[in-house]
Amino acid sequence: MSLWTQMGLGSAAAALVAWGAYRARALASSGAWAAVFIGGVIFGLGGWAWAGLLLAFFISSSALSHLFRRRKRTLGEKFAKGSRRDWGQVAANGGLAAALAVFHARQPEAQWAWVAFAGALAAVNADTWATEIGVLSPWKPRHILTGKPLPAGTSGGVSPLGLAAALGGAALLGGCAAWGPTGWPAALAITAGGFGGALLDSALGATVQAMFFCPHCQQETEHTPRHTCGTPTLWRRGWQWMNNDVVNALASLAGAVLAAGIWALAR
């Protein structure tokens, strides 16, 4: 089968998934188009193992986002984005994975690319699970670095339930990846890499992620340039370019590097 045929079939499969996700309100229109492109690259160049792992991430994370959408709505003033992923979220979560699929097509003998791909998806899956399930925690979240109690939904806050959810999200992708070319020996490395990437996400959220303040609602938020009430927000802390999408992309990169590194050292 030629490369162009593979890409065509991959794009068609990705388009079907993106259309279904858009209809289910898991993707915004811009997110659906981004998913067609990124999914087409992964489906077309990676093959069924790569496509299956991407689907495991997307279906599990989207299901959780939909399941707890009403509970998360009470924290909407903090989160910059809702349960419908736009193109920025799709690119942040899947861009590195797509790049690794391109590399795999050129260097199919490099098994580390598969482990890095799985680690990248495990990290964003772990972060999504931690966010969606962590809001249900009966314990007050605490700052990941100082241990100081924080309001629910604050970037950089962790709880026992959220940490357990992050580990579960990473382990799901690690277990699914065990059916890929590297087998079960890579599963623990992928799980560890994914969990580590989610921890980095929280650490960045606690330190350098941009946070803003609504003077009308007297609330800290990720929303900019306007809060959900329509009031212009003011920069409060962090690096202004370090928004949630950048944090997610860095967490994905960390998951990929950690998973491939741990796997290489353990061989």
Stockholm file with secondary structure:
# STOCKHOLM 1.0

chainA/1-267         MSLWTQMGLGSAAAALVAWGAYRARALASSGAWAAVFIGGVIFGLGGWAWAGLLLAFFISSSALSHLFRRRKRTLGEKFAKGSRRDWGQVAANGGLAAALAVFHARQPEAQWAWVAFAGALAAVNADTWATEIGVLSPWKPRHILTGKPLPAGTSGGVSPLGLAAALGGAALLGGCAAWGPTGWPAALAITAGGFGGALLDSALGATVQAMFFCPHCQQETEHTPRHTCGTPTLWRRGWQWMNNDVVNALASLAGAVLAAGIWALAR
#=GR chainA/1-267 SS CCHHHHHHHHHHHHHHHHHHHHHTTSBCHHHHHHHHHHHHHIIIIICHHHHHHHHHHHHHHHHHHHHTHHHHHTTTTTCSSCSSBCHHHHHHHHHHHHHHHHHHHHCTTCHHHHHHHHHHHHHHHHHHHHHHHHTTCSSCCEETTTCCBCCTTCTTEECHHHHHHHHHHHHHHHHHHTTSTTCGGGHHHHHHHHHHHHHHHHHHHHHTSCEEEETTTTEEESCCSBCTTSCBCEEEESCTTCCHHHHHHHHHHHHHHHHHHHHHHHC
#=GC SS_cons         CCHHHHHHHHHHHHHHHHHHHHHTTSBCHHHHHHHHHHHHHIIIIICHHHHHHHHHHHHHHHHHHHHTHHHHHTTTTTCSSCSSBCHHHHHHHHHHHHHHHHHHHHCTTCHHHHHHHHHHHHHHHHHHHHHHHHTTCSSCCEETTTCCBCCTTCTTEECHHHHHHHHHHHHHHHHHHTTSTTCGGGHHHHHHHHHHHHHHHHHHHHHTSCEEEETTTTEEESCCSBCTTSCBCEEEESCTTCCHHHHHHHHHHHHHHHHHHHHHHHC
//
